[in-house]
Amino acid sequence: LLDLQTKLEGSIVSYPRNIPIAIKRAKGAIIEDVDGNYYLDFFAGAGVVNLGHCNEEVLAYAEKQQKELIHALDFPTENKLNAIQKILAHLPVTLRDEYKVSFVGPTGSDAIEAAIKLAKIKTRRDTVIAFSGGYHGMSATALALTSDTGFRQGISSLVPNIHFVPYPYCYRCVFKKNPDNCALDCLGYLKMVLEDGHSGIPKPAAIILEPVQGEGGNIKPKAGYLEALVELAHKHDVLVIFDEVQSGFFRSGEFLSFMHGKAIPDIITVSKGLGGVGFPVAGIIYKRDIEAWGPAAHIGTFRGNQVSLAAANGAFDFVDKYDLNEHTQAMSKLLFAGLDKLKAVSPLIGEVRGEGLMIGIEFVKSRESREPDARSVKEFRKNCLHRGLIFEVGGHFNNVVRLVPPLIITPAIIAAALEIMEDSLAAMKN
Ligand code: PMP
């Protein structure tokens, strides 16, 4: 099957290159391939199936909906209004009345396009600041905001006026400041861009970043960084967009990852986990006072598919019914504790980090040099796959194991995954 797909689709095939399986079905956190092998899924379809593959309770909402109404463009439906209300109801109490929600299309990239467009219309500026290691999607603007030039091979011109600043990647700090007091130092370059008038960069419409950087290696900024960034941006009348496409929908142990701190963004992008079990839906959550759309200024055929929105409603109800946020936090603690033990015995592991169930394991050639070790990660992934564990690899240097399992994982699943990782590391010593 895999060979046939590659033949038919050509070299665009991505994930199966490194995880060479053909999938038959999946349930919860388990994937079965066409040969009858089972895998623990710590990839969750790129951080999408947060409530587990084919979660029956969420599917019941979708199944009921698909018999009533599937496609309704952007006409109002009870289903859609419920989804908006549920999103707002899961924001902090003090913010609920401050935001609006718009569904903008099926993918995270759609949400990015809409967020940037809104920021540009509102500020009547054109420049956007993005971050090293950031990933925002494959549509033109989203691609231009994505720092990995590997995705732009052969393309000479993209959306103009986008500039990159360093992400607060403390393990590889480009500023080499005192690590105990660096959240503010790290904003130095951005400060220069916004304040001193000699960066050559015009005043931006917006700054966009992932509050926990996903594809870049599950990097969580130091406490205080996001707050300082928002303060700096607002001092200069620049909007802040938090891309929560991956870090959102309870993945971090909060509905949106910025809710761990006090930073308040102007626009938030959401998608991936919002459809509960993989139904495509994306939206922007934005402050009422930056409303700037003219009538029908942003349209699209597949905005708010009713089955996806029903699944989103089911997903919120599932989260509330089972207190999934608390569960995620407990599972996160358990997984971190196990990974810290692995780190203690394996010199290949330089850092274990992240938030909630968005965890990065950074592989290095040695702890002292911190030289990225992409080759070992590749071998480790292969070893884990053979033993029945699937995950994605990412990071600025492709040397980070990215664990983003469904949030419904249990202590037994975590124990099994840790055992596989331990065995896989041990096999690499031989
Ligand atoms: N933003 C972030 C943070 C993402 O991780 C992704 C997908 N990995 C996107 C945007 C793009 O989403 P999509 O692939 O659905 O367009």
Residues whose N, C-alpha, C, O or C-beta is under 5 A from the ligand:
A	BS01	PMP	T107 G108 S109 Y135 H136 G137 E210 G214 D243 V245 Q246
